[in-house]
Amino acid sequence: MTVNPALDLNGVHLSLGHGAGRTHILKGIDLSIRTGESVGLVGPSGSGKSTLLMVMAGLERADEGTVKAAGQELGTMNEDELARFRGQNVGIIFQSFHLVPNMTALENVAVPLELSGNPKAFDHAREELEAVGLGHRLNHYPTQLSGGEQQRVAVARALVTNPEIIIADEPTGNLDESTGEQIVELMFLAQQRKNATLVLVTHNPALADRCQRKIQVHSGTIEEETPAVREVRAR
């Protein structure tokens, strides 16, 4: 039986900006990512890797080419359909946490489920926070949490809908080394627990090496794809 890839991009071009300031960011990207695979996108600042991640999540629209995620063509969807698609299929972890400041940890994690009308939103949110080690911080607000705890809340929020695809943009960028390592372990354990596909952007070589595949992005093109060292040794 043929399994469809979790993400499939063909001939993707994207320009951002207006008039003379318009810049060609992605230049003919072809990329297929298997269901359940972990992939690290690496490259210099301005190479287009974060933009590529946003295209995969349906947060940016390709000017040309096709983007399929979880078997669905994103280019044919309107904004409401894209929002519903993300709510059901994609969990997103940002560098800057993006928690709602006047909501508790529990309320922040419950938001995606509440938006979809899930009557057990808070029960599932509590379970997910317990899974990331924050069962004792349910009623704390973001300002009462450390940076690492805030990112744990963000991870729980990304995972609470049981997404097929987890997108992470510099998930350890605002954390110290020790806390960052804890978040990395948490993400990979969660990916295995959810049997999800993980795609992350990072400047951290050690984090990229944890992935099954490392993809070098340079000037809006894919320059190199490298399998993980552990996979090579296994052959």
C-alpha positions in Angstrom: 0.0 0.0 0.0 1.4 3.4 -1.0 1.4 6.0 1.8 0.9 9.6 0.8 3.7 11.9 2.1 2.8 14.2 5.0 4.1 17.2 3.0 4.6 17.4 -0.8 5.8 20.6 -2.4 6.3 20.9 -6.2 7.8 23.9 -8.0 7.0 26.3 -5.2 7.9 30.0 -5.7 7.1 32.8 -3.3 7.9 36.5 -3.4 7.2 38.9 -0.5 6.9 42.7 -0.4 5.6 45.2 -2.8 6.9 47.2 -5.8 10.6 47.7 -6.0 11.0 46.1 -2.6 9.4 42.8 -3.7 11.9 39.9 -3.1 11.9 36.5 -4.6 12.2 34.3 -1.4 11.5 30.7 -2.5 12.7 29.6 -6.0 11.3 26.4 -7.3 11.2 24.3 -4.1 10.6 20.5 -4.6 10.3 18.6 -1.4 8.6 15.5 -0.1 8.5 14.6 3.6 7.3 11.2 4.8 4.6 10.6 7.3 6.2 10.3 10.7 9.6 11.7 9.6 11.6 14.3 11.4 13.3 16.9 9.3 15.5 19.8 10.2 15.7 22.9 7.9 19.0 24.7 8.3 20.8 27.5 6.5 21.9 31.1 7.0 19.6 33.9 8.0 17.6 35.1 5.1 17.9 31.8 3.2 14.1 31.3 3.2 13.8 28.4 5.6 11.3 30.0 7.9 9.2 31.2 4.9 9.3 27.6 3.6 8.0 26.4 7.0 5.2 29.0 6.9 4.2 27.8 3.4 4.0 24.2 4.7 1.7 25.3 7.4 -0.5 27.3 5.1 0.4 30.6 6.8 1.9 31.9 3.5 0.6 31.2 0.0 2.8 30.1 -2.8 2.8 32.3 -5.9 3.4 29.2 -8.1 3.6 25.5 -7.6 1.6 23.1 -5.4 1.7 22.5 -1.6 0.0 19.4 -0.3 -0.2 18.8 3.5 -1.9 15.8 5.1 -3.1 14.8 1.6 -4.9 18.2 1.0 -4.0 20.8 -1.6 -3.6 24.1 0.3 -3.7 26.3 -2.7 -7.3 25.6 -3.4 -8.5 26.6 0.1 -9.8 30.1 1.2 -8.6 31.6 4.4 -11.4 30.1 6.6 -10.7 26.7 5.1 -7.0 27.0 5.8 -7.6 28.0 9.4 -9.8 25.0 9.9 -7.2 22.8 8.2 -4.5 24.0 10.5 -6.7 23.6 13.5 -7.2 20.0 12.7 -3.9 18.9 11.2 -1.0 21.2 12.0 0.5 22.1 15.4 2.8 25.2 15.3 5.6 26.0 17.8 7.1 29.5 17.5 10.4 30.9 19.0 8.5 33.6 20.9 5.8 31.3 22.5 2.9 33.5 21.4 0.8 32.8 24.5 -2.2 34.9 25.3 -1.1 36.9 28.4 -4.5 37.2 30.1 -5.1 33.5 29.9 -3.8 30.8 32.2 -1.7 27.9 30.9 -4.8 25.7 30.9 -6.8 28.3 29.0 -4.0 28.8 26.4 -3.8 25.1 25.6 -7.6 24.7 25.5 -8.0 27.5 22.9 -7.5 25.4 19.7 -10.0 22.8 20.9 -12.5 25.5 22.0 -12.4 27.0 18.6 -13.3 23.7 17.0 -16.2 23.2 19.5 -14.7 20.3 21.4 -16.8 19.9 24.6 -13.8 18.3 26.5 -11.3 21.1 25.6 -10.2 21.7 29.2 -9.9 18.0 30.0 -7.6 17.4 27.0 -5.7 20.6 27.7 -5.1 19.4 31.3 -3.8 16.0 30.0 -1.5 17.6 27.6 0.0 20.0 30.2 0.5 17.0 32.5 2.3 15.2 29.7 4.8 18.1 29.4 5.4 18.2 33.1 3.2 21.2 33.9 0.3 19.6 35.8 1.1 21.8 38.8 1.0 25.1 36.8 -2.4 24.9 35.1 -3.7 28.1 36.6 -0.6 30.2 36.2 -0.4 33.1 33.7 2.5 33.4 31.2 4.2 36.1 33.3 4.2 33.7 36.2 6.1 31.1 34.2 9.7 30.8 33.2 10.7 30.9 29.5 11.1 27.1 29.5 7.7 26.7 31.1 6.1 29.0 28.6 7.6 27.0 25.8 6.2 23.8 27.4 2.8 25.4 27.3 3.3 26.3 23.7 4.3 22.7 22.9 1.2 21.4 24.7 -1.0 23.8 22.8 0.5 22.6 19.5 0.0 19.0 20.4 -3.5 19.1 22.0 -5.3 18.6 18.7 -3.3 15.5 17.9 -1.9 17.0 14.7 -0.5 15.0 11.9 2.2 17.6 11.3 4.2 19.5 13.9 5.9 22.7 12.7 8.6 24.3 14.9 10.4 27.6 14.1 13.5 28.0 16.2 11.8 26.4 19.2 14.8 26.7 21.5 16.0 30.2 20.2 14.9 32.1 23.3 16.0 29.5 25.8 19.3 28.8 27.6 21.1 25.6 26.6 19.9 23.4 29.4 16.2 24.4 29.0 16.5 24.1 25.3 17.7 20.5 25.6 14.7 19.7 27.7 12.3 21.2 25.1 14.1 19.2 22.4 13.6 16.0 24.3 10.0 16.9 24.9 9.3 17.6 21.2 10.8 14.3 19.9 9.1 12.3 22.6 5.8 14.0 21.7 6.4 13.3 18.0 6.8 9.6 18.8 3.9 9.6 21.1 1.6 11.2 18.5 3.2 9.4 15.6 3.4 12.8 13.9 5.6 14.4 11.3 8.0 17.0 12.7 9.6 19.8 10.6 11.7 22.3 12.4 13.9 25.3 11.5 17.0 25.7 13.7 20.4 27.3 13.8 21.4 24.6 16.4 23.5 21.9 14.7 22.9 19.4 17.5 19.1 19.8 17.2 19.2 19.4 13.4 21.3 16.3 13.8 18.5 14.8 16.0 16.3 14.7 12.9 16.1 11.8 10.5 16.9 14.2 7.6 18.7 17.6 7.5 17.9 19.9 4.6 20.2 22.8 3.8 18.4 25.9 2.4 20.3 28.6 0.6 19.0 31.6 -1.3 15.5 30.2 -1.5 16.6 26.8 -2.9 17.3 23.4 -1.4 21.1 23.0 -1.6 21.6 19.7 0.1 19.7 16.9 1.8 21.6 14.8 4.4 20.3 11.6 6.2 20.9 11.3 9.9 24.2 9.8 11.0 22.3 7.2 13.0 20.4 6.1 9.9 23.6 5.7 7.9 25.2 3.5 10.6 22.1 1.3 10.7 22.5 0.3 7.1 
